[in-house]
Amino acid sequence: MESQTFLSAFILLLLVTDPLGGIPLFVAMMKKVPKARRWRMIAREVSVAFVVLLLFMVFGQKFLQVMHLSQTSLGIAGGVILFLIALRMVFPHPDGVFGDTSEGEPYIVPLAIPLLAGPSALATVLLLVSRDPARLWVWVGALALTMAVCALTLAFSEKISHVLGEQVTTAFERLMGLILTAIAVQMLLDGIRQYLASL
């Protein structure tokens, strides 16, 4: 059961961070960064994203209490955000999934935030912990593995883009967007069901 929970959390976080979907943006940004700095930059950006998500994960419950937010409202809000991100994955936007990005070497924005630690990822880690706080270390492990996969994907983004080609990468991103849409709808339905039950 623990392994199934870990696997489901890892898959959900991987879908939300969508490292393959960020490959075109990352390849474009890498053209402006010297090769000697790329590994260091990837480590920095992934570390920042991991720390931000970890902070939200650890202090998520206190954040909800301070803001007077219920788990039901968080679930519905998370579902809405995931749904909007998923729509951009299924129907590509000229500015990409996260909108327009700045020029020059990425420094926290837009790679760490919002490409990796975006609103949907923040809402997801908060939701995971709020639903089952006793399994915090399971969620942390799933997050760490997700960030490791993201780092490897970004490190080899140019090779992956060359091997797969633009069409295959786009098709895979749309497939992940479709799966994420189903997850978002399920989160919305669960949140609405909880709300109706509390009336």
C-alpha positions as CSV (number, residue, x, y, z in Angstrom):
1,M,0.0,0.0,0.0
2,E,2.9,2.3,0.9
3,S,4.6,1.7,-2.4
4,Q,1.4,2.2,-4.3
5,T,0.9,5.6,-2.5
6,F,4.5,6.6,-3.3
7,L,4.1,5.6,-7.0
8,S,0.8,7.4,-7.4
9,A,2.2,10.6,-5.8
10,F,5.4,10.4,-7.9
11,I,3.3,10.0,-11.1
12,L,1.0,12.9,-10.2
13,L,4.0,15.2,-9.4
14,L,5.7,14.2,-12.6
15,L,2.6,15.0,-14.6
16,V,2.3,18.3,-12.8
17,T,5.9,19.4,-13.3
18,D,5.9,18.1,-16.9
19,P,9.6,18.0,-17.5
20,L,9.2,16.8,-21.1
21,G,6.8,19.6,-21.9
22,G,9.4,22.1,-20.8
23,I,12.1,20.8,-23.1
24,P,11.4,23.2,-26.0
25,L,11.6,26.2,-23.6
26,F,14.7,24.9,-21.9
27,V,16.5,24.2,-25.2
28,A,15.8,27.7,-26.3
29,M,17.1,29.1,-23.0
30,M,20.2,26.9,-23.1
31,K,21.4,28.6,-26.3
32,K,22.2,31.7,-24.3
33,V,24.1,29.8,-21.5
34,P,27.7,28.6,-21.8
35,K,28.0,24.8,-21.7
36,A,30.4,25.1,-18.7
37,R,27.6,26.7,-16.7
38,R,24.6,24.5,-17.7
39,W,25.0,21.7,-15.1
40,R,25.5,24.3,-12.3
41,M,22.5,26.2,-13.5
42,I,20.3,23.1,-13.7
43,A,21.4,22.1,-10.1
44,R,20.6,25.6,-8.8
45,E,17.2,25.8,-10.5
46,V,16.0,22.3,-9.5
47,S,17.3,22.9,-5.9
48,V,15.3,26.1,-5.6
49,A,12.2,24.4,-6.9
50,F,12.7,21.5,-4.5
51,V,13.1,23.8,-1.5
52,V,10.0,25.8,-2.4
53,L,7.9,22.7,-2.8
54,L,9.3,21.1,0.3
55,L,8.5,24.3,2.4
56,F,4.9,24.2,1.1
57,M,4.8,20.5,1.9
58,V,6.1,20.8,5.4
59,F,4.2,24.0,6.4
60,G,1.2,23.3,4.3
61,Q,-1.2,22.6,7.2
62,K,-0.1,25.7,9.1
63,F,-0.6,27.7,5.9
64,L,-4.1,26.5,5.6
65,Q,-4.9,27.3,9.2
66,V,-3.5,30.8,9.0
67,M,-5.3,31.5,5.8
68,H,-8.5,29.9,7.2
69,L,-8.7,27.6,4.2
70,S,-10.4,24.1,4.2
71,Q,-9.1,21.0,2.6
72,T,-12.2,21.1,0.4
73,S,-11.5,24.5,-1.0
74,L,-7.9,23.5,-1.6
75,G,-8.9,20.5,-3.5
76,I,-11.3,22.5,-5.7
77,A,-8.7,25.2,-6.3
78,G,-6.0,22.7,-7.1
79,G,-8.4,20.9,-9.5
80,V,-9.1,24.2,-11.3
81,I,-5.4,25.1,-11.6
82,L,-4.5,21.7,-12.8
83,F,-7.3,21.8,-15.3
84,L,-6.1,25.1,-16.8
85,I,-2.5,23.9,-17.0
86,A,-3.8,20.7,-18.6
87,L,-5.8,22.6,-21.2
88,R,-2.6,24.4,-22.3
89,M,-0.8,21.1,-22.6
90,V,-3.6,19.6,-24.8
91,F,-4.1,22.8,-26.8
92,P,-0.6,24.4,-27.1
93,H,-0.5,28.2,-26.6
94,P,2.0,30.4,-28.5
95,D,3.6,31.5,-25.2
96,G,3.8,28.0,-23.8
97,V,2.2,26.3,-20.8
98,F,3.3,29.0,-18.4
99,G,3.0,32.1,-20.6
100,D,5.7,34.4,-21.9
101,T,9.2,34.2,-20.4
102,S,12.0,36.7,-20.0
103,E,15.2,36.8,-22.0
104,G,18.7,35.9,-20.8
105,E,20.0,33.1,-18.5
106,P,17.1,31.8,-16.3
107,Y,17.6,32.7,-12.6
108,I,14.8,31.2,-10.5
109,V,12.2,32.6,-13.0
110,P,10.9,31.0,-15.2
111,L,12.7,27.6,-14.8
112,A,12.5,27.0,-11.0
113,I,9.3,29.0,-10.7
114,P,6.8,28.5,-12.4
115,L,8.2,25.8,-14.8
116,L,8.9,23.3,-12.0
117,A,7.4,24.8,-8.9
118,G,4.3,26.4,-10.4
119,P,0.9,27.0,-8.9
120,S,-0.3,23.5,-9.8
121,A,2.7,21.8,-8.2
122,L,2.3,24.0,-5.1
123,A,-1.3,23.1,-4.8
124,T,-0.6,19.4,-5.4
125,V,2.0,19.1,-2.6
126,L,-0.3,21.0,-0.2
127,L,-3.2,18.7,-1.2
128,L,-1.1,15.5,-0.7
129,V,0.0,16.5,2.9
130,S,-3.4,17.8,3.9
131,R,-5.1,14.6,2.9
132,D,-2.6,12.3,4.7
133,P,-0.1,14.2,7.0
134,A,1.1,10.9,8.5
135,R,2.8,10.0,5.2
136,L,4.8,13.2,5.0
137,W,8.1,11.3,4.3
138,V,6.4,9.3,1.5
139,W,5.5,12.6,-0.1
140,V,9.0,14.0,0.4
141,G,10.5,10.9,-1.2
142,A,8.1,11.2,-4.2
143,L,9.0,14.9,-4.5
144,A,12.8,14.2,-4.4
145,L,12.5,11.5,-7.0
146,T,10.4,13.8,-9.2
147,M,13.0,16.6,-9.0
148,A,15.8,14.1,-9.8
149,V,13.9,13.0,-13.0
150,C,13.3,16.7,-13.9
151,A,17.0,17.4,-13.4
152,L,18.0,14.5,-15.7
153,T,15.4,15.5,-18.3
154,L,16.7,19.1,-18.4
155,A,20.3,18.0,-18.4
156,F,19.7,15.9,-21.5
157,S,17.0,18.1,-23.0
158,E,18.9,18.8,-26.2
159,K,19.6,15.1,-26.9
160,I,16.0,14.1,-26.0
161,S,14.7,16.8,-28.3
162,H,16.9,15.7,-31.1
163,V,16.1,12.0,-30.7
164,L,12.3,12.3,-30.2
165,G,11.7,15.2,-32.6
166,E,9.3,18.1,-32.1
167,Q,6.2,16.1,-33.2
168,V,6.8,13.2,-30.8
169,T,7.5,15.6,-27.9
170,T,4.3,17.6,-28.6
171,A,2.3,14.4,-28.9
172,F,3.6,13.1,-25.6
173,E,2.9,16.4,-23.9
174,R,-0.7,16.3,-25.1
175,L,-1.1,12.8,-23.8
176,M,0.2,13.9,-20.4
177,G,-2.2,16.9,-20.6
178,L,-5.1,14.5,-21.2
179,I,-4.2,12.4,-18.2
180,L,-3.7,15.5,-16.1
181,T,-7.2,16.7,-17.2
182,A,-8.7,13.5,-15.9
183,I,-6.9,13.9,-12.6
184,A,-8.0,17.6,-12.3
185,V,-11.7,16.6,-13.0
186,Q,-11.5,13.9,-10.3
187,M,-10.1,16.4,-7.8
188,L,-12.9,18.8,-8.6
189,L,-15.5,16.1,-8.2
190,D,-14.0,15.0,-4.9
191,G,-14.0,18.5,-3.6
192,I,-17.6,19.2,-4.7
193,R,-18.6,15.8,-3.1
194,Q,-16.9,16.8,0.2
195,Y,-18.5,20.2,0.1
196,L,-22.0,18.8,-0.5
197,A,-21.5,16.3,2.3
198,S,-20.6,19.1,4.8
199,L,-23.9,21.0,4.1
